[in-house]
Amino acid sequence: MQAQAVTISASVTAVLNDEGSVLLDLQAGRYYSLNPVGACIWQCLREGLRQPEIERNLEQKYQVEPARARADVSRFIATLVDRGLVAWT
């Protein structure tokens, strides 16, 4: 389980709404659309929560098993890292 913090790239901006979120990577000129779960994880990252805290948040909010929350959060953060939107600190 990753307990490091994640830093959001300064070139990324987000617009959150009830249906999810849209991320804009100003440096790459790319948009990313997030579903409500992705938007929830993104908001947690913006608040400075670490991965275990985000997993617990998803477990409570969406009534999912810990293993599912852990897998979803890990995969989502790995994708963000791969695309240069966030970095482990």
FENQUIFEN-V407219 format. One record per backbone hydrogen bond with DSSP energy under -0.5 kcal/mol. CO is the residue of the C=O (numbers start at 1). NH is the residue of the N-H. E is the energy in kcal/mol with one decimal. If there is no record, write none. Layout:
co=CO nh=NH e=E
co=CO nh=NH e=E
This chain:
co=2 nh=52 e=-0.5
co=4 nh=51 e=-0.7
co=5 nh=89 e=-2.8
co=7 nh=87 e=-2.1
co=9 nh=12 e=-1.7
co=11 nh=26 e=-3.1
co=13 nh=24 e=-2.9
co=15 nh=22 e=-2.0
co=17 nh=20 e=-1.2
co=20 nh=17 e=-2.7
co=21 nh=34 e=-3.5
co=22 nh=15 e=-2.2
co=23 nh=32 e=-2.6
co=24 nh=13 e=-2.2
co=24 nh=26 e=-1.0
co=25 nh=29 e=-2.1
co=25 nh=30 e=-1.3
co=30 nh=25 e=-3.1
co=32 nh=23 e=-3.3
co=34 nh=21 e=-1.8
co=35 nh=39 e=-2.8
co=36 nh=40 e=-2.0
co=37 nh=41 e=-2.4
co=38 nh=42 e=-2.7
co=39 nh=43 e=-2.5
co=40 nh=44 e=-2.1
co=41 nh=45 e=-2.3
co=42 nh=46 e=-2.5
co=43 nh=47 e=-1.7
co=44 nh=49 e=-2.3
co=45 nh=48 e=-1.6
co=50 nh=53 e=-0.7
co=50 nh=54 e=-2.1
co=51 nh=55 e=-2.6
co=52 nh=56 e=-2.0
co=53 nh=57 e=-2.0
co=54 nh=58 e=-2.4
co=55 nh=59 e=-2.5
co=56 nh=60 e=-2.2
co=57 nh=61 e=-2.9
co=58 nh=62 e=-2.7
co=59 nh=63 e=-0.8
co=59 nh=64 e=-0.5
co=65 nh=69 e=-2.4
co=66 nh=70 e=-2.8
co=67 nh=71 e=-2.2
co=68 nh=72 e=-2.8
co=69 nh=73 e=-2.6
co=70 nh=74 e=-2.4
co=71 nh=75 e=-2.5
co=72 nh=76 e=-2.4
co=73 nh=77 e=-2.7
co=74 nh=78 e=-2.4
co=75 nh=79 e=-2.1
co=76 nh=80 e=-2.2
co=77 nh=81 e=-2.6
co=78 nh=82 e=-2.6
co=79 nh=83 e=-1.7
co=80 nh=85 e=-2.4
co=80 nh=86 e=-0.9
co=81 nh=84 e=-1.6
co=85 nh=9 e=-2.8
co=87 nh=7 e=-3.1
